[in-house]
Amino acid sequence: MITVKSISRNLPSRVNEDAFKTGEKGNALIAVVADGMGGLYAGDIASHLVSDTIYSAIIESRKENMVDSLQFFVLYFYQHFY
């Protein structure tokens, strides 16, 4: 597996608020990227929570097809955050 990341440094924020998570499920590569909202309070925590939640929902889905896994994630996200 190849992992690549880039962090923008053009804002005065002292904390990198961006998050990413990569992995594999079957023969599919999963890459989740979350933007930390540019200096808002706890943006780093929010972006890690979102990327971890999306990644976990896709990995934990018992669906074989990635489209079905993504549909599962949308329902999972809706149930946990609304």
N, C-alpha and C positions, 0 to 999 in steps of 0.2 A: 504494500500500500504506500502511496505517496501522500504526504501531508504538506500542504502549503498554506501559509497565512500571511496576511499583511495588515498592519495597523496604521491608520492615518494619524499623523502627528501635527496637523496644521491648526489644531485648536489648543487653547491654553489649559485644557484639562490635565491634571496631574495623574489621573487614574485612567487606565485603559478600560473602557466600559463595554467593549465589544466582546462577544463570545462566539466560539465555534465548537462543533463536535463532529467527528467523522467516524465512520465504521462501515461494516458490511452486513448485509442480510441476504443469505443465499448468494446469488450472483450479482446483486445490486450494490452499488456504492451509495452510502448515505452521507450527505454533507448538510449540516444545519448551521446557518450563520444568523446571529442576532446583533443588531446595532444597539448600542447602549444609550442613545438619546442625548449625546453631547453635553454632559455636565449636569443633567438633572439629578436630584437626590436619589441615591441607590440605583443608578442606571446600570452599574456593573452587576448588582445582585439580580435585577430584573432580567437582564440579557442572559445571564447564566441559567436562571430559573426557566426561561422560555426555551433556550436551546436544549437544556437537559430534559425538559418535559416533552418536547417534540421528538427528540431522539429516542427516549424511553418508550413513548407511545408507539413509534414505528417498530422498534425492536421487539416489544412485547406483543405486538399484534400477531395473532396466529394465522393471519392471512398469508397466502403464498404469493399472491400478485401484489406488486407495489402500489398499483392504483387502489386496490382494496385496502391496503395498509394506510394509504393517505386518507381515504375516506374514513377509516377507523379513527385516525388521528383527529380529524375535524370534529367528530362526535365526542371523542375523549376530551379535547380541548374545551368544547362547548360545555360539557358536563362539569368540568373542574374549575372553570373560570367565569362562568355566568350564573 
